Amino acid sequence: MTSMDWLIPAVGLLGAGLLAGFAGGVFGIGGGFVVVPALLLMLPLLGGDHAQYAHVAIGTSAATIIVTSIRSVMSHNKRGAVDFEILKSWAPWIVLGDGVGVLLASHVDGKMLTMIFATGVLLMSLHFLLPRIGDKSLTDQMPSGVLRMGIAGGLGTFSSLLGIGGGTIAIMVMTLCGRPIHRAVGTASGVGTLIAIPSAIGFAIIGLREHGLPWGSLGFVNLPATAAIASMSILTAPLGVAAAHSLPPSVLKRVFGVYLIVIAVVMFRNALKV
C-alpha cells in the first residue's frame, strides 16, 4: 500500500477513536458501539478476507475498550460516581461469561454475529427511549446470589460476543435497581474493563490460526487499528465524562437511546452486505 492508501483508514480510525472515547465517557459503554461499525467500514482497506472482518472488528474493539474504559472510570471516579463494591462482586461472573462468549464467537459466522449485535442494540434502546420502561425502578437492591451470577455472567457472554464494554446492560440493571443514571454510567465504565481484557486476549488466541486476516492482525485483534483508536480515545474520554455530568438524567437517557437506534440501523445494513 502507498502512503495515500493508508490515509483514508488512518483518518477514519483516528476519528473513530475520538468519537469512541467521547461516547465511552458520556455513556460508560467503552465505545464498542462506535468502534465496531467504524472497523467494518475501514478493515476492507487493510486487505484480507471479507468473511473475517466481523470477528476482527469485535476482537479489535475489545482491545480498544481496555484503554477507553480505564480512562473513563478514572475520570468518573474523580467525581465520586463509581461503585467499586458492585464491580468487585460482579467481576468473577463477568470474566467467566467472557470466556463462554469468546468460545461461542469462534463458531458463529460474521453475518450472524453482526445481526446479533444490531438486534441487541435495538432492543436496548427501548429501555432508554420509553419513559415507562427507562424511568422505572423495580427495587432499591442490586441482584445477589444466583441472580447476580446469571446477570453478570450473561453480561460477560453477550458483551464479548459483540465486542462491547457491556455498559448498556449494566446501566439498565443498575437504573432498574434504583441507582442514579450518573452513578450507573460511572460504574459501567469499570464493567468495560472487566469484559475487555479477557475478551481481547481470547479473540487474539482463537484467531491465531485463521487465514485471510487484514494486515497487522494478531489473531482477531488488528494492532494498527487498536493503536490508532486507543490513542485518540484517551484524549476525549474525560470530555465525555464532563458532558455526562452536565446533562440532566432524563436527557442523558434519551440521548443514549437515540444513539443506540442509529447504531442498530448501521449494523443491520452492514449485516445485509456481508
Sequence and secondary structure as in RCSB ss.txt:
>XXXX:A:sequence
MTSMDWLIPAVGLLGAGLLAGFAGGVFGIGGGFVVVPALLLMLPLLGGDHAQYAHVAIGTSAATIIVTSIRSVMS
HNKRGAVDFEILKSWAPWIVLGDGVGVLLASHVDGKMLTMIFATGVLLMSLHFLLPRIGDKSLTDQMPSGVLRMG
IAGGLGTFSSLLGIGGGTIAIMVMTLCGRPIHRAVGTASGVGTLIAIPSAIGFAIIGLREHGLPWGSLGFVNLPA
TAAIASMSILTAPLGVAAAHSLPPSVLKRVFGVYLIVIAVVMFRNALKV
>XXXX:A:secstr
  HHHHHHHHHHHHHHHHHHHHHHHHHSSTTHHHHHHHHHHHGGGG S GGGHHHHHHHHHHHHHHHHHHHHHHH
HHHTT   HHHHHHHHHHHHHHHHHHHHHHTTS HHHHHHHHHHHHHHHHHHHH HHHHT    SS   HHHHHH
HHHHHHHHHHHHT  SHHHHHHHHHHTT  HHHHHHHHHHHHHHHHHHHHHHHHHHTTT SS  TTEETTEEHHH
HHHHHHHHHHHHHHHHHHHHHS HHHHHHHHHHHHHHHHHHHHHHHHH 
